[in-house]
């Protein structure tokens, strides 16, 4: 394998890791919204953004002539764009009283789902999972430490750091144990 090929093989791993950090971000944001509104309400806001986002992706794709591989009539750009618009309106209405940045919470799920569908066939479920979980763990540890989105800060301890090292070591073992 050439140096260029090795670099390219690291790209899916880097994306999986970044998606893990994005997942931790979404989790922290949903937790913050649930403290303000309640658990189902935070989930509702996140899901609206997810549906609006994926419908927009499919609508734009259909407009470009890349028809989604779904049964008729669920292939039409107008349907996807209409769903995206309707859910975006519901999202805006649901966001009243929340910080505006919470509106993007569900878009992290769109990135995660699309990224998973693209990367898992390249690197496998196990490697994707461990790399993604490592990114999630790093993101969660940082968010806990700084008390992100109004959460109570949780300092690093020796045992937490040992736990992180064990998980990251597991990622390396899974990566090279082919």
C-alpha positions in Angstrom: 0.0 0.0 0.0 1.4 3.4 -1.0 1.6 6.4 1.3 -1.2 8.0 -0.6 -3.4 4.9 -0.3 -2.7 4.8 3.5 -3.7 8.4 3.8 -6.9 7.8 1.9 -7.7 4.8 4.1 -7.5 7.1 7.1 -10.1 9.5 5.8 -13.1 7.2 6.6 -11.7 6.7 10.1 -11.3 10.4 10.6 -14.8 11.0 9.4 -16.1 8.3 11.8 -14.3 9.9 14.7 -15.7 13.4 13.8 -19.2 11.9 13.6 -18.6 10.6 17.1 -17.8 14.0 18.4 -20.9 15.3 16.6 -23.0 12.6 18.3 -21.7 13.8 21.7 -22.6 17.3 20.7 -26.2 16.3 19.8 -26.5 14.3 23.1 -25.3 17.3 25.1 -27.7 19.6 23.3 -30.7 17.3 23.7 -29.9 17.0 27.4 -29.9 20.7 27.8 -33.2 21.1 25.9 -34.7 18.4 28.1 -33.8 20.3 31.2 -35.7 23.3 29.8 -38.6 21.7 28.1 -38.8 18.0 29.0 -37.6 14.8 27.4 -40.2 14.2 24.7 -40.1 17.9 23.8 -36.3 17.9 23.3 -36.7 14.7 21.2 -39.4 16.4 19.2 -37.2 19.4 18.4 -34.3 17.2 17.4 -36.4 14.9 15.2 -38.0 17.8 13.4 -34.5 19.1 12.4 -33.5 15.5 11.4 -36.6 15.1 9.2 -36.3 18.6 7.7 -32.6 17.9 6.9 -32.9 14.5 5.3 -35.9 15.6 3.3 -34.0 18.6 2.0 -31.0 16.3 1.0 -33.4 14.0 -0.8 -35.3 16.9 -2.4 -32.1 18.5 -3.7 -30.8 15.2 -4.9 -34.1 14.6 -6.8 -34.0 18.1 -8.3 -30.6 17.3 -9.7 -31.9 14.2 -11.5 -30.6 11.7 -9.0 -34.0 10.1 -8.1 -34.1 8.5 -4.7 -34.5 4.7 -4.9 -37.9 4.7 -3.1 -41.3 3.5 -4.2 -43.5 5.9 -6.2 -44.7 8.5 -5.4 -41.9 9.0 -2.8 -39.4 10.0 -5.4 -40.7 13.5 -6.3 -38.7 16.6 -5.4 -41.8 18.5 -4.5 -42.7 15.9 -1.8 -39.3 16.0 -0.2 -39.1 19.8 -0.3 -42.7 20.1 1.0 -41.9 17.8 3.9 -38.7 19.8 4.6 -40.5 23.1 4.6 -43.4 21.8 6.8 -41.0 20.3 9.4 -38.8 23.4 9.3 -41.9 25.5 10.1 -42.8 23.2 12.9 -39.2 23.4 14.1 -39.3 27.2 14.2 -42.6 27.1 16.1 -41.2 24.5 18.5 -38.1 26.6 19.1 -39.8 29.5 20.8 -38.1 30.2 24.0 -35.0 28.1 23.3 -31.6 29.3 22.2 -31.6 29.4 18.3 -28.6 27.0 18.1 -30.7 24.2 19.4 -32.5 24.1 16.0 -29.5 22.3 14.5 -29.6 19.5 17.0 -31.2 17.0 14.6 -28.9 17.9 11.8 -26.1 16.0 13.7 -28.3 12.9 13.2 -28.5 13.5 9.5 -24.7 13.7 9.3 -24.4 10.6 11.4 -26.8 8.6 9.4 -25.5 9.6 6.0 -21.9 9.2 7.2 -22.6 5.8 8.6 -24.2 4.6 5.4 -21.2 5.8 3.4 -18.4 4.6 5.7 -19.6 1.3 7.1 -19.4 -0.5 3.7 -15.7 0.7 3.5 -14.4 -0.1 6.9 -16.9 -2.5 8.5 -19.3 -2.1 11.4 -16.9 -3.0 14.2 -14.2 -0.6 13.2 -16.7 2.2 12.5 -18.3 1.6 15.9 -15.1 1.7 17.9 -13.8 4.8 16.1 -17.1 6.5 16.3 -17.5 5.6 20.0 -14.0 7.0 20.7 -15.0 10.3 19.1 -18.2 10.3 21.2 -16.2 9.5 24.3 -13.7 12.3 23.7 -16.5 14.8 22.9 -18.5 13.7 25.9 -15.5 14.0 28.2 -14.8 17.5 27.0 -18.5 18.6 27.2 -18.7 17.1 30.8 -15.5 18.9 31.8 -16.6 22.3 30.6 -20.2 21.9 31.6 -21.4 22.4 28.0 -24.9 23.8 27.4 -25.5 24.5 31.1 -24.7 21.1 32.4 -22.9 20.6 35.7 -19.2 20.3 35.1 -17.6 16.9 35.8 -13.8 17.1 36.3 -11.3 14.6 34.9 -10.1 12.0 37.4 -7.4 9.5 37.2 -9.8 6.6 36.7 -11.7 8.5 33.9 -8.5 9.1 32.1 -7.5 5.4 32.5 -10.9 4.5 31.0 -10.4 6.8 28.0 -7.0 5.3 27.4 -8.4 1.8 27.5 -11.1 2.7 24.9 -8.6 4.4 22.7 -6.3 1.4 22.9 -9.2 -0.8 22.0 -9.7 1.4 18.9 -6.1 0.9 17.8 -6.3 -2.9 18.4 -9.5 -3.2 16.4 -8.0 -1.1 13.6 -4.9 -3.2 13.2 -6.3 -6.7 14.1 -7.4 -7.5 10.6 
